Amino acid sequence: MAEKNVAVNRKAYHDYAIQEKFEAGIALQGSEIKSVREGRVSLREGYVAIRNGEAWLVNVHIAPYEMAGYAQHESRRDRKLLLHHKEIRELSQAVQAKGLTIVPLRMYLRDNRAKVEIALARGKKLYDKRAALAEREAERSMARATRRQIEEG
């Protein structure tokens, strides 16, 4: 089961506190899967909406495939996510009851099938983002200091 990351939404880790992750398949058109295989995907502004008991990946950009000719796809169309009914119900209840958001974290290929990792997430406040940044910087400086000590001693 070889996995190949196609796109990672690093901004989601910065803007949201991730709570629970799910794996979903995506219903794609022929030219879309070819673009995905080339890695021409942006998850940055994407989110997941639940409509009529179905999960939809909204506002994710998959670039048009040059070799498709006249059979092009719309780059920001809504794409259906393939999840179990139980998972969709759980996501829907969490969004309605707890005020959470569903964001795509990464898109990858597993056995030539496009999958997307989505997560229930709570938006971070500005001070939370600053604290996370400061913590990361402190860890880096400590790692640098220990590396220097090892090199000197």
LUMDREN-232857 format. One record per atom (N, C-alpha, C): x, y, z. Coordinates in steps of 0.2 Angstrom, whole numbers, padded with zeros to 4 digits, always signed. Atoms other than C-alpha are relative to their C-alpha. Example, Ala and Ser with C-alpha at 12.3 -4.5 7.8 and 13.67 -1.06 7.14 Angstrom:
REM LUMDREN-232857
+0004-0006+0000 +0062-0022+0039 +0004+0006+0000 -0004-0006-0001 +0068-0005+0036 -0004+0005+0003 
//
This chain:
REM LUMDREN-232857
+0004-0006+0000 +0000+0000+0000 +0004+0006+0000 -0004-0006+0000 +0011+0014-0006 -0004+0006-0001 +0004-0007-0001 +0005+0032-0002 +0005+0005-0003 -0004-0006+0003 +0011+0047-0012 -0004+0006+0002 +0003-0006-0001 +0007+0064-0005 -0001+0004-0006 +0001-0004+0006 +0000+0075-0018 +0000+0008+0002 +0001-0007-0002 -0005+0091-0008 -0001+0000+0008 +0000-0001-0007 -0003+0096+0011 -0003+0007+0001 +0002-0007-0002 -0013+0110+0019 +0003+0002+0006 -0004-0002-0006 +0000+0117+0031 -0004+0006+0003 +0004-0005-0003 -0011+0132+0034 -0005-0002+0005 +0005+0003-0005 -0024+0121+0042 +0002-0001+0007 -0003+0001-0006 -0012+0116+0055 +0001+0006+0004 -0001-0006-0003 -0009+0134+0059 -0006+0004+0002 +0007-0004-0001 -0027+0141+0058 -0005-0004+0005 +0005+0004-0004 -0036+0126+0067 +0004-0005+0005 -0002+0005-0005 -0034+0115+0082 -0003-0007-0002 +0003+0007+0003 -0036+0097+0074 -0002-0004+0006 +0003+0004-0005 -0047+0086+0084 -0001-0008-0002 +0000+0007+0003 -0051+0070+0074 +0000+0000-0007 -0001+0001+0007 -0046+0064+0057 -0004-0006-0003 +0004+0005+0004 -0055+0054+0044 +0003+0000-0007 -0002+0001+0007 -0050+0047+0027 -0006-0001-0004 +0006+0000+0005 -0062+0049+0012 +0003-0001-0007 -0002+0000+0007 -0061+0045-0006 -0004+0006-0003 +0003-0006+0004 -0066+0058-0019 -0002-0003-0007 +0003+0002+0006 -0077+0056-0034 +0003+0005-0005 -0004-0005+0004 -0066+0064-0048 -0002-0002-0007 +0001+0001+0007 -0068+0066-0067 +0007-0002-0003 -0006+0003+0003 -0055+0058-0079 +0006+0005+0000 -0006-0005+0001 -0045+0075-0082 +0002+0002+0007 -0002-0003-0007 -0045+0079-0063 +0005-0005+0003 -0004+0005-0003 -0037+0062-0058 +0007+0001-0003 -0007+0000+0004 -0023+0065-0071 +0003+0007+0003 -0003-0006-0003 -0020+0083-0063 +0002-0002+0007 -0002+0002-0007 -0020+0075-0046 +0006-0004+0000 -0006+0004+0000 -0007+0063-0051 +0006+0004-0001 -0006-0004+0001 +0004+0077-0057 +0001+0005+0006 -0001-0004-0006 +0002+0086-0040 -0003+0007-0001 +0002-0007+0001 -0007+0101-0046 -0007+0001+0003 +0006-0001-0005 -0019+0103-0031 +0002+0005+0005 -0001-0005-0005 -0021+0117-0019 -0006-0001+0005 +0005+0001-0006 -0031+0113-0002 -0001+0006+0004 +0000-0006-0004 -0028+0130+0005 -0007+0003+0002 +0006-0003-0002 -0045+0138+0005 -0006-0005+0000 +0006+0005+0000 -0055+0121+0005 -0003-0001+0006 +0003+0002-0006 -0067+0115+0017 -0005-0006-0002 +0005+0005+0002 -0080+0101+0018 -0007+0002+0003 +0007-0001-0002 -0099+0104+0018 -0004-0006+0000 +0004+0005+0000 -0112+0092+0023 -0007+0002-0003 +0007-0002+0003 -0128+0093+0011 -0004-0006-0001 +0005+0006+0001 -0143+0081+0011 +0004-0007+0001 -0003+0006-0002 -0133+0068+0020 +0006-0003-0004 -0006+0001+0004 -0118+0069+0008 +0005+0005+0002 -0005-0004-0001 -0101+0076+0011 +0003+0003-0006 -0003-0003+0006 -0094+0088-0002 +0007+0004+0002 -0006-0004+0000 -0076+0095-0004 -0001+0006-0004 +0002-0006+0003 -0079+0113-0008 +0007+0005+0000 -0005-0005+0001 -0067+0127-0015 +0007-0003+0000 -0007+0003+0001 -0052+0115-0018 +0002+0001-0007 -0002-0001+0007 -0042+0119-0033 +0004-0005-0003 -0004+0005+0003 -0037+0106-0045 +0001+0003-0007 -0002-0003+0006 -0028+0113-0060 -0003-0004-0006 +0002+0004+0006 -0035+0109-0078 +0006-0004-0003 -0005+0004+0004 -0026+0095-0087 +0001+0002-0007 -0002-0003+0006 -0017+0102-0102 -0002-0005-0006 +0001+0005+0005 -0019+0086-0112 -0007-0002-0001 +0007+0002+0000 -0038+0084-0109 -0004+0002-0007 +0004-0002+0006 -0043+0094-0125 -0006+0003+0002 +0006-0003-0001 -0061+0099-0125 -0003-0003+0007 +0004+0003-0006 -0066+0088-0110 +0004+0002+0007 -0003-0003-0006 -0059+0100-0097 -0005+0000+0006 +0005-0001-0006 -0066+0101-0079 +0001+0007+0003 +0000-0006-0003 -0070+0116-0069 +0005-0001+0006 -0006+0001-0005 -0055+0119-0057 -0003+0000+0007 +0002-0001-0007 -0065+0124-0041 -0007-0003+0001 +0007+0003-0001 -0081+0113-0043 +0000-0004+0007 +0001+0004-0006 -0088+0104-0028 +0001-0007-0002 -0002+0007+0002 -0082+0086-0027 -0003-0004+0006 +0003+0005-0005 -0092+0072-0018 +0006-0004+0004 -0005+0004-0004 -0082+0064-0004 -0004-0007+0002 +0003+0007-0001 -0085+0045-0002 +0002-0002+0008 +0000+0002-0007 -0088+0041+0017 -0006-0004+0002 +0006+0004-0003 -0099+0029+0027 -0005+0005+0003 +0006-0004-0002 -0116+0035+0032 +0002+0002+0008 -0002-0001-0007 -0110+0033+0050 +0005+0006+0001 -0005-0006-0001 -0095+0045+0048 -0003+0006-0002 +0003-0007+0002 -0105+0058+0039 -0005+0002+0005 +0004-0002-0006 -0118+0058+0053 +0004+0003+0006 -0004-0002-0006 -0104+0059+0066 +0003+0007-0002 -0003-0007+0002 -0096+0074+0056 -0006+0005+0001 +0006-0005+0000 -0113+0083+0054 -0002+0002+0007 +0002-0001-0006 -0117+0081+0072 +0005+0005+0004 -0006-0004-0003 -0100+0088+0078 +0000+0007-0003 +0000-0007+0003 -0102+0103+0066 -0006+0004+0003 +0006-0003-0002 -0120+0107+0072 +0001+0001+0008 +0000-0001-0008 -0117+0104+0091 +0006+0004+0003 -0006-0003-0003 -0100+0109+0094 +0003+0006-0003 -0003-0006+0004 -0097+0123+0081 +0007-0002-0003 -0007+0001+0003 -0082+0114+0073 -0001+0001-0008 -0001-0001+0007 -0076+0115+0055 +0003-0006-0003 -0004+0006+0003 -0071+0101+0043 +0004+0003-0005 -0005-0003+0005 -0055+0105+0034 +0004-0006-0003 -0004+0005+0003 -0045+0095+0021 +0007+0001+0003 -0007+0000-0002 -0027+0091+0028 +0005-0002-0005 -0005+0002+0005 -0019+0082+0014 -0004-0004-0005 +0003+0004+0006 -0023+0074-0003 +0006-0005-0002 -0005+0005+0001 -0014+0058-0007 -0002-0006-0005 +0002+0006+0004 -0014+0043-0019 +0002-0006+0004 -0002+0006-0002 -0015+0026-0012 -0003-0005-0005 +0002+0004+0005 -0015+0012-0024 -0003+0003-0006 +0002-0004+0006 -0018+0024-0038 -0008+0003+0001 +0006-0003-0002 -0034+0030-0029 +0001+0007+0004 -0001-0006-0003 -0036+0048-0024 -0004+0000+0007 +0003+0000-0007 -0039+0050-0005 +0001+0007+0003 -0001-0006-0004 -0041+0065+0006 -0001-0001+0007 +0001+0001-0007 -0038+0066+0024 -0003+0007+0003 +0004-0005-0002 -0051+0077+0032 +0000+0000+0008 +0000+0000-0007 -0052+0083+0050 -0005+0005+0003 +0004-0004-0004 -0064+0090+0063 +0005+0005+0003 -0004-0005-0003 -0056+0106+0069 -0003+0006+0003 +0003-0006-0003 -0059+0121+0080 +0005+0006-0002 -0004-0006+0002 -0053+0138+0074 +0004+0003+0006 -0004-0003-0006 -0038+0145+0084 -0001+0008+0000 +0000-0008-0001 -0038+0163+0091 +0007+0002-0002 -0007-0003+0002 -0024+0174+0086 +0005-0001+0006 -0005+0002-0005 -0016+0172+0103 +0002-0007+0001 -0002+0007+0001 -0016+0153+0101 +0005-0001-0005 -0005+0001+0006 -0007+0155+0084 +0007+0003+0002 -0007-0003-0002 +0006+0167+0092 +0003-0005+0005 -0003+0005-0005 +0009+0154+0107 +0003-0006-0004 -0003+0006+0003 +0011+0140+0095 +0006+0002-0004 -0006-0002+0004 +0023+0150+0084 +0006+0001+0005 -0005-0001-0005 +0033+0155+0100 +0003-0007+0003 -0002+0007-0002 +0033+0137+0106 +0005-0003-0005 -0004+0003+0006 +0040+0131+0089 +0007+0003+0000 -0007-0003+0000 +0054+0144+0089 +0004-0001+0006 -0004+0002-0006 +0059+0140+0107 +0003-0007-0001 -0002+0007+0001 +0060+0121+0102 +0006+0001-0005 -0005+0000+0005 +0071+0126+0087 +0007+0003+0003 -0006-0003-0003 +0083+0137+0097 +0003-0005+0005 -0003+0005-0004 +0085+0123+0110 +0003-0005-0004 -0003+0005+0004 +0089+0111+0097 +0006+0002-0003 -0007-0003+0003 +0102+0123+0089 +0005+0000+0006 -0005+0000-0005 +0110+0125+0106 +0003-0007+0002 -0003+0006-0002 +0111+0107+0110 +0005-0003-0006 -0004+0002+0006 +0118+0104+0092 +0007+0003+0001 -0006-0003-0001 +0131+0117+0096 +0004-0003+0005 -0004+0003-0005 +0136+0109+0112 +0003-0006-0002 -0003+0007+0002 +0138+0092+0104 +0006+0002-0004 -0005-0002+0005 +0149+0100+0090 +0006+0002+0004 -0006-0003-0004 +0160+0109+0103 +0003-0005+0005 -0002+0004-0005 +0161+0096+0116 +0001-0007-0002 
//
